[in-house]
């Protein structure tokens, strides 16, 4: 039980790190997409 919980925590930390890196690298791309999406809707 303890071992499994520890693995889950490590997986969560790794996932968060990956998400942060992914968000930083795709921030500009996401901003462009969002701008296009908003201008498309209005």
Secondary structure as the mmCIF struct_conf table of DSSP 4:
data_model
#
loop_
_struct_conf.conf_type_id
_struct_conf.id
_struct_conf.beg_label_comp_id
_struct_conf.beg_label_asym_id
_struct_conf.beg_label_seq_id
_struct_conf.end_label_comp_id
_struct_conf.end_label_asym_id
_struct_conf.end_label_seq_id
HELX_RH_AL_P HELX_RH_AL_P1 UNK A 2 UNK A 25
TURN_TY1_P TURN_TY1_P1 UNK A 26 UNK A 26
HELX_RH_AL_P HELX_RH_AL_P2 UNK A 27 UNK A 41
#
